[in-house]
Amino acid sequence: MISYYDRLLNTTISTFFGVGVIWTAIGMETALVHALETVEKGQEAGAGMSAWGLLERLVNGGLLLALSTTVFGGVCGYALRLVKIIFLGKEWDRTILKG
């Protein structure tokens, strides 16, 4: 029974990390498209755009939200690893040592 909970928690932990990375990629792509669309609409010529201007457009397009999904996924993943150690650690060790 303990191995079931171990596998379940491992899958949940991996899912948090995976979803965090996937949503970051989607959010960064959305922010980049937003930044490039504002340039194409003639707000500023692409060649004359400064790095700060591009960064501002990326932030307005959702870059910070995209990066926060990585932080959220990481925090939840590592917190679940800690929960796994606290609640299953001793029982798992006993099961393995009986082996």
N, C-alpha and C positions, 0 to 999 in steps of 0.2 A: 504493500500500500504506500509505503514511503517513497518508493521509486516513481509511482504515479504522480505524487505531488511535486517531486523533484523535476520530472519532465514537464509538468504543467507550468511550474514557475520558470523553468528555463525557456520555454516557448513564449511565455508572456514577457519575460525580460527581453528576449530577442525581438519581439514584436515592437516593444517601446523604442528600442534603438533603431529598428528598421523604419518605422513610421516617422520618427524624428528626422532621419536622413532623407527619406523620400519627400516629405513635406518641405524640407529645406530646399531641395532641388527644384521642386515645383514653384515655390515662392520666389526663389532667386531668378528663375526663368521669367516669371511674371513681372518682377521688378525690372529686369533687363528689357523686356518687351515694352514696358511702360516708358522707360527712359528713352528708348530708341524711337518710339512713336511720337513723343513730344518733340524730338529733334526733327523728325520727318515732317511734322506739321508746320515747320518753319519758325518755331519759337527761337531757335538759335542754330546757326550753321554748324554742321557736324565737325568740320575742320577747325572752327574757331571756338569750340566748346572747351571750357577749362575742366580740369579734373574735379574741382569743387562743384561745378555745375552738374557734371555727370553723377557725382556722389549724391548731390541733393535730389536729383531725379530718381536715383535708385532707392534712396530712403523713402521718398514720397510714393514710390511704386510698391513698397512693402518689404524692403530688404530686411529691416529690423525684425519684423514679424516672422519672416522666413528663418532668420537665424535663431529666433527664440524657440522655434520648434525643435531645433537641435538640443538646446539647453533643456527644454522640458523633457524630451525623450531620454536624454542622458541622466537627468536627475531622477526620473521615475525608474529607469533601468537599474541604476546603482542603488536606489532605495529598495527596490525589490530584491536585489542581491543581498542586501543587509537583512531584510526580512527573512529571506531564505535561510541565511546563516543562523539567525536568532531562533526561528521556530522549527527548522528542520535539521539544523546542524548536529545536535547531540544524538537525535534519533538515527540520523544517517550514519554517524560514526559508530553507533552501537550495532547497526545492521551490518556494516562492512566488517567490523572486528569479529562478529560472530561467524561470518562467512565461511 
